[in-house]
Amino acid sequence: MIRLEPSAQVTGSRALRVSSLAVVVALLIVGLIFALSGVNPLAAYWEMLRSTLLDARGLAEVARRAIPLVLIGAGLTLAFRARFFNIGAEGQLLVGAAAGAGAALFLPTGAWSVGLMFFVGAVAGGALAWLAAWLRERFNVNEILSTLMLNYCAFYLILYLVNGPWKGKNVRGFIYSDEFAPVAQLPVLPGTLVHIPTLVLAVLFAIGLQVVLSRTTFGFSLRVVGENPNAARYLGLNGSRLTAVIALVTGGLAGLAGVGEVAGIHHRLLEPSQISLGYGFTAVIVAWLARGNPGLTLVTAPLMAVILAGGDALKIGLNLPFRIVDVFSGVMLMCLIASELFVNNNLRWTRGAKKA
């Protein structure tokens, strides 16, 4: 017989081993799906690697997709660690993009434009996340539900803007706003879509938040509130205030990611599905793999970016369905969630009781 016993101590190395095994299991399951689709799994995985890590243009696409994943994932690691389960980063990214676009389109432009866009985008994203935190503290509304529902509010807000008051003057067929002025567009690495300012911000925030978490009083308070709420109350820590701050930070980083997408790649506000490739949801996996360490998102985000970029290659090169990336991400998240059982418990083999 097999039974589970709570582990006396959960170490970082144990969590890493279990998470790595969960990723391997996910790859095997997706490989089976490839086989059932009539595609050789080894050929599919080779195509993903060849078109991303072994190709200069592919590497640039991986970097482009890793930027929003690092920004959002770093914030989510703190949110999850504080037990504020923010599933609304997609909506926070979108409202950040809309706020940044509004600043570029309707405010005076100049050398300050990029900084102003990042500021209003972060404020908008943070405000949307803060709303969910306030609803939890004031009315005991589950933040998983509220942040998830707010995603749809952000989605339809942008649809309204690009179809209505912000619709471009010369739009034909596609729906988008007017183009931003050149001073409101982010510089990119030559020949790529890797927007440099947002890349720098992503790296700085991932490292900075890791330092805050491990070396500051605020980081200590966050860890205590997340790991032992009773001890936090005994120490007099204000959990509500901490949750509000974490919501502002995680939503603000998602808003920065949204500004990066519209100012660095599209140079206009577009329909929501063209702004984000599901970065807000994929970043949940990034944060989960990072195990509450913002600095580790610099490793886990590129891993998921390879899957996103490689998924495009599978669609084109092997004629796989358009939603293959969603399947990949869903299986990965399912395996990671299931692996928590083995992170916190030990498997024990026991002999059944003998019959009298």
C-alpha positions in Angstrom: 0.0 0.0 0.0 1.1 3.6 -0.7 0.3 6.4 1.7 1.3 10.1 2.0 2.9 11.5 5.1 3.5 15.2 5.7 7.1 16.1 5.3 8.8 17.5 8.4 10.8 20.0 6.3 10.4 21.2 2.7 13.8 22.2 1.4 14.5 24.2 -1.7 16.4 21.3 -3.3 13.4 19.0 -2.8 11.0 21.5 -4.4 13.4 21.9 -7.3 13.6 18.2 -7.9 9.9 17.7 -7.7 9.2 20.7 -10.0 11.8 19.4 -12.5 10.1 16.0 -12.5 6.8 17.7 -13.1 8.2 19.5 -16.1 9.5 16.2 -17.5 6.1 14.5 -17.0 4.4 17.5 -18.8 6.8 17.1 -21.7 5.9 13.3 -21.9 2.2 14.0 -21.8 2.5 16.7 -24.6 4.6 14.2 -26.5 1.8 11.7 -26.3 -0.6 14.4 -27.6 1.8 15.0 -30.5 1.9 11.3 -31.3 -1.9 11.1 -31.2 -2.0 14.0 -33.7 0.2 12.1 -36.1 3.4 14.0 -35.4 6.7 12.4 -34.1 7.2 13.9 -30.6 11.0 14.0 -31.1 10.6 15.8 -34.4 8.2 18.3 -32.7 10.6 19.0 -29.9 13.6 19.3 -32.3 11.6 21.8 -34.4 11.0 23.9 -31.2 14.6 23.9 -30.3 15.9 24.4 -33.8 13.6 27.4 -34.4 14.4 29.1 -31.1 17.6 28.4 -29.3 19.6 27.4 -32.5 18.5 30.3 -34.6 19.4 34.0 -34.2 15.9 35.3 -35.1 14.4 32.6 -32.9 16.5 33.7 -30.0 15.3 37.3 -30.5 11.7 36.1 -30.4 12.4 34.2 -27.2 13.8 37.3 -25.7 10.8 39.4 -26.9 8.4 37.0 -25.2 10.5 36.7 -22.0 10.3 40.4 -21.3 6.7 40.6 -20.2 6.9 37.1 -18.5 9.8 38.3 -16.3 8.0 41.5 -15.3 4.7 39.9 -14.5 6.2 36.7 -13.1 8.5 38.6 -10.7 5.4 40.4 -9.3 3.4 37.2 -9.1 6.0 35.4 -7.0 5.6 38.0 -4.3 1.8 37.9 -4.6 1.6 34.1 -4.3 4.1 34.2 -1.5 1.9 36.6 0.4 -1.1 34.4 -0.4 -2.7 37.0 -2.6 -3.6 34.8 -5.6 -3.7 37.3 -8.4 -5.0 35.6 -11.6 -5.7 39.0 -13.3 -2.3 39.9 -14.6 -3.6 39.6 -18.2 -6.2 42.3 -17.5 -3.6 44.4 -15.6 -1.3 44.2 -18.6 -4.1 45.4 -20.9 -5.2 48.4 -18.8 -1.5 49.3 -18.5 -1.3 49.2 -22.3 -4.4 51.3 -22.7 -3.2 53.9 -20.2 0.2 54.1 -21.9 -1.5 54.4 -25.2 -3.7 57.2 -23.9 -0.7 59.1 -22.7 1.0 58.7 -26.1 -2.1 59.7 -28.1 -3.6 62.5 -26.1 -1.0 64.1 -23.9 1.8 66.5 -25.1 4.7 64.5 -26.4 8.4 65.1 -25.8 11.5 63.6 -24.2 9.3 62.7 -21.2 6.8 60.6 -23.2 8.2 57.2 -22.6 8.7 57.8 -18.8 5.1 59.1 -18.6 3.7 56.1 -20.4 5.5 53.7 -18.1 4.2 55.7 -15.1 0.6 55.8 -16.0 0.7 52.2 -17.2 2.0 51.0 -13.9 -0.5 53.1 -12.0 -3.4 51.7 -14.1 -2.3 48.1 -13.7 -1.6 48.5 -10.0 -5.0 50.1 -9.4 -6.8 47.2 -11.0 -5.0 44.7 -8.8 -5.5 46.9 -5.7 -9.3 46.9 -6.4 -9.3 43.1 -6.0 -7.3 43.4 -2.8 -9.7 46.0 -1.5 -12.7 43.8 -2.3 -11.1 40.9 -0.4 -10.4 42.9 2.7 -13.7 44.9 2.7 -16.2 42.3 1.5 -14.2 39.0 1.8 -14.5 38.5 -2.0 -12.2 35.8 -3.2 -9.3 37.4 -5.2 -9.1 34.5 -7.6 -12.6 35.2 -8.8 -12.4 39.0 -8.7 -9.0 39.2 -10.6 -10.3 36.6 -13.1 -13.5 38.6 -13.8 -11.6 41.9 -14.0 -9.6 40.4 -16.9 -12.9 40.5 -18.9 -13.5 44.1 -17.9 -10.1 45.1 -19.2 -10.6 43.1 -22.4 -13.9 44.8 -23.3 -12.7 48.2 -22.3 -9.9 48.0 -24.9 -12.4 46.6 -27.5 -14.6 49.6 -26.8 -11.7 52.1 -27.1 -10.3 50.8 -30.4 -13.8 50.4 -31.9 -15.0 53.8 -30.6 -13.4 56.9 -29.4 -9.7 55.9 -30.0 -10.3 54.3 -33.4 -7.7 55.4 -35.9 -8.6 58.0 -38.5 -7.5 55.9 -41.5 -8.4 52.4 -40.3 -9.5 50.0 -43.0 -10.3 46.4 -42.1 -8.3 46.0 -38.9 -9.1 47.9 -35.8 -6.5 49.9 -34.0 -5.7 53.4 -32.9 -3.5 56.0 -34.6 0.2 55.4 -34.5 2.2 56.8 -31.6 4.6 59.7 -32.2 8.2 58.6 -32.7 9.3 60.0 -29.3 6.7 57.7 -27.7 8.1 54.5 -29.3 10.7 52.4 -27.5 14.1 51.7 -29.1 14.7 48.0 -30.0 17.8 45.9 -30.7 18.5 46.3 -34.4 16.7 43.8 -36.6 14.5 42.5 -33.7 11.4 43.4 -31.7 13.3 43.3 -28.4 12.5 46.7 -26.7 15.5 47.7 -24.7 14.0 49.9 -21.9 11.5 47.2 -20.9 14.2 44.5 -21.0 16.3 46.5 -18.6 13.4 47.2 -16.3 12.5 43.5 -16.3 16.0 42.5 -15.2 16.3 45.2 -12.6 12.9 44.5 -11.0 13.6 40.7 -10.9 16.9 41.3 -9.1 15.6 44.2 -7.0 12.6 42.3 -5.7 14.8 39.3 -4.9 16.9 41.6 -2.7 13.9 43.2 -1.1 12.4 39.7 -0.3 15.6 38.3 1.2 17.4 41.3 2.7 14.7 43.8 4.0 12.2 44.1 6.8 9.4 44.4 4.3 10.5 41.1 2.7 10.6 39.4 6.1 7.1 40.7 6.9 5.9 39.3 3.5 7.4 35.9 4.2 5.8 35.7 7.7 2.4 36.8 6.5 2.4 34.2 3.7 3.9 31.3 5.7 2.4 31.8 9.1 -0.5 34.2 9.4 -0.9 33.5 13.1 2.7 34.4 13.8 2.1 37.6 11.7 -0.8 38.6 13.9 1.2 37.9 17.0 4.0 40.1 15.7 1.5 42.9 15.0 2.1 42.8 11.2 -0.7 44.5 9.2 -1.7 41.8 6.6 -4.2 44.0 4.9 -1.8 46.8 4.3 0.9 44.4 3.1 -1.7 42.8 0.7 -2.5 46.2 -0.7 1.1 47.0 -1.4 1.8 43.6 -3.0 -1.3 44.1 -5.2 0.0 47.5 -6.3 3.4 46.1 -7.1 2.3 43.0 -9.0 -0.3 44.9 -11.0 2.1 47.8 -11.6 4.6 45.4 -13.1 2.0 43.9 -15.4 1.0 47.4 -16.4 4.7 48.1 -17.3 4.7 45.0 -19.5 1.6 46.2 -21.3 3.2 49.6 -22.1 6.3 47.7 -23.4 4.1 45.7 -25.8 2.3 48.7 -27.4 5.2 51.2 -27.3 8.0 48.8 -28.2 6.3 46.5 -30.8 3.0 47.7 -32.1 3.3 51.5 -31.7 -0.5 51.8 -31.4 -3.3 50.3 -29.3 -4.8 47.2 -30.9 -7.4 44.6 -30.1 -6.5 42.7 -26.8 -5.6 39.4 -28.4 -3.0 41.2 -30.5 -1.4 43.0 -27.6 -0.9 40.0 -25.4 -0.2 36.3 -26.3 -1.7 35.3 -22.9 1.3 36.6 -21.0 -0.6 37.2 -17.9 -1.7 33.5 -17.6 1.6 32.1 -18.8 3.4 34.2 -16.1 1.5 32.1 -13.5 3.6 29.1 -14.5 6.7 31.3 -14.6 6.0 32.3 -11.0 5.1 28.8 -9.9 8.4 27.4 -11.3 10.3 30.2 -9.6 9.0 29.0 -6.2 8.5 32.4 -4.7 11.9 33.8 -5.8 11.6 36.8 -8.2 15.2 36.4 -9.3 14.5 32.9 -10.6 12.1 34.3 -13.1 15.1 35.3 -15.2 15.5 31.5 -15.7 11.9 30.3 -15.8 10.5 33.1 -18.0 12.9 32.2 -20.9 11.9 28.6 -20.5 8.2 29.4 -21.1 9.2 31.9 -23.8 10.8 29.0 -25.7 7.5 27.2 -25.6 5.6 30.3 -26.8 8.1 31.0 -29.6 8.5 27.3 -30.5 4.7 26.9 -30.6 4.6 29.3 -33.5 7.2 27.2 -35.3 5.1 24.0 -34.7 2.0 25.7 -36.2 3.9 26.7 -39.3 6.5 23.9 -39.8 4.4 20.9 -38.7 0.9 22.2 -39.3 -0.2 21.6 -35.8 -3.4 23.4 -34.4 -3.2 27.0 -33.5 -4.0 26.3 -29.8 -1.1 23.9 -29.3 0.7 26.4 -27.1 -2.4 26.7 -24.8 -2.4 22.9 -24.5 1.3 23.0 -23.7 0.8 25.6 -21.0 -2.2 24.0 -19.5 -0.5 20.6 -19.2 2.5 22.3 -17.6 0.4 24.1 -15.1 -1.6 21.0 -14.3 1.5 19.0 -13.6 3.1 21.7 -11.4 -0.1 22.0 -9.3 -0.2 18.2 -8.9 3.4 18.1 -7.9 2.7 20.3 -4.8 1.3 17.1 -3.2 4.8 15.5 -3.5 6.6 18.6 -2.4 4.8 18.7 1.0 4.4 15.0 1.5 6.5 11.9 1.5 5.5 8.6 -0.2 5.5 5.6 2.2 5.2 2.0 1.2 3.4 -0.1 3.8 2.3 -3.6 4.1 -1.4 -4.2 4.4 -2.7 -5.7 7.6 -2.9 -9.5 7.6 -6.3 -11.0 7.6 -7.2 -13.0 10.8 
